[in-house]
Amino acid sequence: MVSDYPVVLQLAGKRCVVVGAGPVGLRKARRLCEVSADVILIDPARDRVDTPAGATMINRAFRQYDLDGASLVFAATNNQQVNRAVAEAARALGIPVNVADDPAASDFTVPASFSRGNLSIAVSSGGVSPAIAAMVRDEVEILLPDAWQIFLEIAGELRARLLTSDHKAAYNQQVLQNLVSGGILTMIENFDSSGVDQLVTAEFGNGYSLADLGISLPKDSP
């Protein structure tokens, strides 16, 4: 029985504490920095020079007050006792915690993921086998062309405009499916701006060309 509840967190500007600056901790800190979290990285080792850009390094052992104001905590040391102490401190404060070497002791697990602009794809094994999750992610990444990123931009602009007009009912999954069935992804891959314009105009009428939406394909067709 699946007991996980997938969510996407908005962590920009929020304090996230990573205890342990080994390979696992550094990987988690880098990913948090990529989404503009306020990252605090704690490790007693003083000879580390690979602190992720944007993270604050504290060169000492973990102390409970390090979690004050935190939104998310990662226990990523190679010491089970330290990880357990971090988890207990986080739970005492009501802060979700991930224990890198013990999914069962974690409040959440981190899926294997990749992004195409604002389109993010995540694959979770529920902590059973992160390696399998990564393998599935890699397979999906190969199958998902970059054109989906541009299509997402188009869909986002259409949604923003149609939801503020009298025609918002026309924007639904079926209409987007019509665009896909009409070959919009292939057109984007081939940099066929005129083809995209014709297809979108056929569905939505005038005023929704790429130029009207403020979107340009990476390059013009030959």
N, C-alpha and C positions, 0 to 999 in steps of 0.2 A: 504493500500500500504506500503510495506517494504521500509524504507528509510535508514536503517543502512548498513554500509559497513564493514564486518568483516575483521580484520587484526590481525597479530601476531607481537608484537613489540619486538625488541631486546634492552633491557634496561640496560644491564650490563655496569656499570661504568657511567651511565647517572644520572644526578641529578633529583630526583623525590621528590616533596614536598607534605607532607600530613599535612593539618591543622586540628587539632583535634585529641586527643589521647584517645578518648572514645573507646568502643568496636569496632565500625565500623572503625575508623581511625587506631586502632592497627591492625585489621585484614588486612587492605589494606597495611599497612607498613610491616607486616610480609611477605606477599606475594611478595612484591617488593624486600625485602631483600633476599628471596629465589632465585630470578633471578639475584642477584648481582648488583642491582641498588644502586646508591648513595642516600640513603634515609635520608631526613630531616623531622623530626617529630616536629611539633610546637604546644604547648599547655601551657597556663599560669600556670596550676597546677604543683606544685613542689613536690608532694608526690607520684608520680607514680614510681613504682619500676619494672614495667613489660615492659619497653622499649625493643622492639625486638633487638636481637643481630644483629649488623651491622648497626643499625640506629643511627643517631645523634639527640639527643633530645634538643630542644630549649625551655626553660621554661619561656615563655612570650607570650604576645598577638602577633598575626600576624602583620607583617609590609610588605609593598609592595616590598621592596627590597629583601625580603626573596626569591622571585621568580627569582632573577637574575641568569641566566644560567640554569634554569630548563627546562627539556624536557617534563615533565608531572606534573600536579597538581591535588590534591584531596582536596576538601572542605568537611570536615567530622565532623564539630562541631554540637552541638545541638542548635545552634543559627542561625536562618535564615539570619539575617542581616550580621553576620560575613561571612557566606557561600557566600552570594551575593557579599560582598566586595572582597572576594578571587577570585570569578569567574570573576568579572569585572577587577581586576588587572591582572589576567592571560590572559584574552582576549586582554587587552591593549598591552600586550607583545607578542601576537600571540602564546600563549602556550595552548595546549589542556587541558581542565579542566573537572573534574567529580565532580558534586555536589551530595553528597550522598543521600540527601532527596528530590532531584528534578531532575529527568531524563530529563525533558523538558528544563531545564536550563543548561544541560551538553553537552559537545562536544562529549562525548563518554560514554558508560556504560560498566561495567565489567561483563562478562558472568560468569555463574557457570561453573566450569571446574574441570578436574582431569587429571592426567598424568600416562602414562605407559612408563617410561624412556623418550625418546625423542618424544614419541607419545602423543600429547595433544588433548583432546576432550573438546570443549567449547559449552555451550548451552546458548543462549540469548533469552530473552523475549522482547527485545527492551526497557527494563525498566518498562514494564507494570506490570509484576509480577515476581520479583526475586525468590519468593518462588516456583512458578511453574517451573522456569528454574532449580532450585536446585533439584526438584523432578525428572524431566526428566533426569538430569545428573546422579542422583543416580540409576535410572533404567538402563541407558546405561552402567554405570560402572559395574553393576552386570552382564550384558550380554557380556562384553568385557573381555575375558580371558587374563591372564598375558602373554600367548604365543605370543600375538601380539607384545609385546615389543621385544622379541627375533627375531621374523619374520622381524620387522623393521630393526634390526641390520643386518640381513642377506641381506635384500633388499638394504640397504645402501651400504654394501660392494660390492654387485653385481653391483650396479649402478656405483660406483666409478671405478671399474675395467673395466666394459664393455664400459663405456663412453670414456675410454682412449684407447680402442682397436678398431680393425676393425669390431668388432661384435656389435657395439653399437645399431644397429637397432634391434637386438634380444631382447634388454631390453625394454620392454613396459608393459603396463597394462595387456595385454593378457597373457604374460609369467608368471607374478606374479599370475594372476588368475589361471593359470594351476597348480602352486604350491599349492595354497589354495585348489583347486579341488582335487589335489592329496593327500591331508590329512596332509600337513606340520604342521598345527596348532596342530592337534591331536598328531603327532609325537613329537613335541616340548613339549607338555603337559606331554607326557609319557617318556620324556628324551631319545627318540629313535634316538641317533646320527647317527647310521648306516642307518636308514630309511631316515633321512633327507639328508644324503650324497647321497644315491641312487637316491632320487627324484631330487635333484639339479643337479647331474651329468647327469641324463637323459635329463634334459632341456638345460644344458649349456655345457656339456662335462666335461672332466677331468680338474682338476685344480681349482675347485670351491667347494671342500669339506669344512666342517666346520673348519677343521684344516688349510686348505689353506686360508680361509677367516679370520682366527684369532678369531673365535668365539667358545665358548664352552657352552653347555647346563648346567643348574644349577647343575645337577648331572647325573651320568651315569645310564643307565637302569639297573635294577637288573640282 
